[in-house]
Amino acid sequence: MTGGAGFIGCAISAELRSRFERIIAIDILHPQVHKTPVRPAALHRDVELQRFDITEAAGWDWLLPDIFPDVVIHLAAETGTGQSMTEAARHAHVNVTGTAVMLEALARHRRIPSRILLAGSRAVYGDGAWEDPGSGEIIHPGTRSRAQLARAEWDYGALRPLPSKAAVTIARPASVYGATKLAQEQIIQAWCAGFGTAPAIARLQNVYGPGQSLSNPYTGIVAFFCRIARAKKSIPLYEDGKMLRDFVLIDDVVSGLMAMLDAPEIAPHAYDIGTDSATRVMDIGQRIAELYDAPAPHVSGRYRFGDVRHASCSNAAIAGLKWRPRFPVEAGLVRLQQWIETQFGQAEDMLTLE
Ligand SMILES: NC(=O)c1ccc[n+]([C@@H]2O[C@H](COP(=O)([O-])OP(=O)(O)OC[C@H]3O[C@@H](n4cnc5c(N)ncnc54)[C@H](O)[C@@H]3O)[C@@H](O)[C@H]2O)c1
């Protein structure tokens, strides 16, 4: 598993233990994610951690002669959506070149896994599909222009946003990050077709919950809001605060990814993983403020290029693998808050605001 020491890698590590004889986590322990470059306590003790950069062929050439991976779980990535707009090369290097370097090494060493599971992203959809309420026409408007955003035209007129469905929604990324995640999917799908490997492509909505990096300022809006509210400050909301997101608890993502690993047959298309519902960012901000007894959130009117207006998905495809989410956002937030308190006891500085 690449990126195995990250949020999702640690969360799935215990589940993997009951499925595989040997589990190897490859991770560079990126300083933006890991405040200190040490093995995370949440990574299951039976998982071997190998520290190298997935973009370096030498690391793979050192590792692969000794192992015969049956399944590869590809999680390593640069994940900052906003950051990807100004650091495009870094995102493309790790996410796109890194994926290709890994696949080339597998081919070079003749280590052909039966399945490659990719943690893909909702970011591939960009602004996704919208419906004209008058005509019923489905429109993929693309990306909001600089001029549109400068005029505070957050939505696309009267169009209504639709939940994304991998089978029908056109992937048209609005950020460099989204474009690299789409490239990862396509590279893996093409490689797998050539080598007889089953690609298992998950498109995850906004994952949150215990284990999320509390120090990474570039990703994880829910953890970020919790940090602000915990400091008794008012959460700033971008745009008009009415953006929709599907916040899916890490526990549900773990069970969803396991359903994709366990399924005897997996379709080559992507599987959306979310809660099948959307929450306004201002509403999750308000709930978090209440949990921490913090002042109400405020609309800042600021915006970021690369951010999409609304994001949610239909779980119809993954429901076919007998999976459904179990945690509504209210229950998930309470779990996250409880976990944050345990972290606070251990490392006060994790929660100080930059
Ligand atoms: N968390 C979410 O909301 C979310 C949503 C959609 C998709 N995803 C995808 O899920 C995957 C895992 O995300 P996460 O939330 O666990 O992120 P994370 O940042 O917590 O974990 C990523 C891990 O990859 C490692 N890494 C980064 N660059 C590396 C490199 N060059 N070589 C080796 N290791 C490297 C980091 O050290 C980190 O431990 C990513 O591919 C991400 O795009 C996450």
The ligand as a MOL file (V3000), in Angstrom:
LIG
                    3D

  0  0  0     0  0            999 V3000
M  V30 BEGIN CTAB
M  V30 COUNTS 44 48 0 0 0
M  V30 BEGIN ATOM
M  V30 1 N -9.0500 12.4690 2.5540 0
M  V30 2 C -9.9250 12.7930 1.5920 0
M  V30 3 O -10.8790 13.5560 1.8060 0
M  V30 4 C -9.7720 12.1930 0.2160 0
M  V30 5 C -10.8140 12.3820 -0.6990 0
M  V30 6 C -10.6740 11.8670 -1.9740 0
M  V30 7 C -9.5400 11.1590 -2.3270 0
M  V30 8 N -8.5420 11.0010 -1.4180 0 CHG=1
M  V30 9 C -7.3380 10.2800 -1.8520 0
M  V30 10 O -7.0200 9.2930 -0.8930 0
M  V30 11 C -5.6000 9.1040 -0.8430 0
M  V30 12 C -5.1320 9.1610 0.5900 0
M  V30 13 O -5.5540 10.3790 1.1470 0
M  V30 14 P -5.3550 10.7160 2.6890 0
M  V30 15 O -6.4950 11.5570 3.0990 0
M  V30 16 O -5.0220 9.4810 3.4560 0 CHG=-1
M  V30 17 O -4.0840 11.6580 2.5630 0
M  V30 18 P -2.8210 11.7910 3.5370 0
M  V30 19 O -2.1210 13.0310 3.1000 0
M  V30 20 O -3.2220 11.6550 4.9580 0
M  V30 21 O -1.9520 10.5190 3.1450 0
M  V30 22 C -1.1580 10.4690 1.9900 0
M  V30 23 C 0.1410 9.7850 2.3720 0
M  V30 24 O 0.9540 9.7330 1.2100 0
M  V30 25 C 2.2860 10.0030 1.6070 0
M  V30 26 N 3.0170 10.5010 0.4500 0
M  V30 27 C 2.8630 11.7000 -0.1700 0
M  V30 28 N 3.7200 11.7950 -1.1910 0
M  V30 29 C 4.4460 10.6370 -1.2190 0
M  V30 30 C 5.4840 10.1460 -2.0360 0
M  V30 31 N 5.9870 10.8800 -3.0400 0
M  V30 32 N 5.9870 8.9140 -1.7920 0
M  V30 33 C 5.5090 8.1670 -0.7660 0
M  V30 34 N 4.5200 8.5960 0.0590 0
M  V30 35 C 3.9980 9.8120 -0.1700 0
M  V30 36 C 2.1700 11.0230 2.7220 0
M  V30 37 O 3.3230 11.0280 3.5590 0
M  V30 38 C 0.9240 10.5510 3.4500 0
M  V30 39 O 1.2440 9.7040 4.5290 0
M  V30 40 C -5.0030 10.1890 -1.7380 0
M  V30 41 O -4.6490 9.6010 -2.9640 0
M  V30 42 C -6.1170 11.1830 -1.9380 0
M  V30 43 O -6.0210 11.8150 -3.2030 0
M  V30 44 C -8.6290 11.4960 -0.1500 0
M  V30 END ATOM
M  V30 BEGIN BOND
M  V30 1 1 1 2
M  V30 2 2 2 3
M  V30 3 1 2 4
M  V30 4 1 4 5
M  V30 5 2 4 44
M  V30 6 2 5 6
M  V30 7 1 6 7
M  V30 8 2 7 8
M  V30 9 1 8 9
M  V30 10 1 8 44
M  V30 11 1 9 10
M  V30 12 1 9 42
M  V30 13 1 10 11
M  V30 14 1 11 12
M  V30 15 1 11 40
M  V30 16 1 12 13
M  V30 17 1 13 14
M  V30 18 2 14 15
M  V30 19 1 14 16
M  V30 20 1 14 17
M  V30 21 1 17 18
M  V30 22 2 18 19
M  V30 23 1 18 20
M  V30 24 1 18 21
M  V30 25 1 21 22
M  V30 26 1 22 23
M  V30 27 1 23 24
M  V30 28 1 23 38
M  V30 29 1 24 25
M  V30 30 1 25 26
M  V30 31 1 25 36
M  V30 32 1 26 27
M  V30 33 1 26 35
M  V30 34 2 27 28
M  V30 35 1 28 29
M  V30 36 1 29 30
M  V30 37 2 29 35
M  V30 38 1 30 31
M  V30 39 2 30 32
M  V30 40 1 32 33
M  V30 41 2 33 34
M  V30 42 1 34 35
M  V30 43 1 36 37
M  V30 44 1 36 38
M  V30 45 1 38 39
M  V30 46 1 40 41
M  V30 47 1 40 42
M  V30 48 1 42 43
M  V30 END BOND
M  V30 END CTAB
M  END
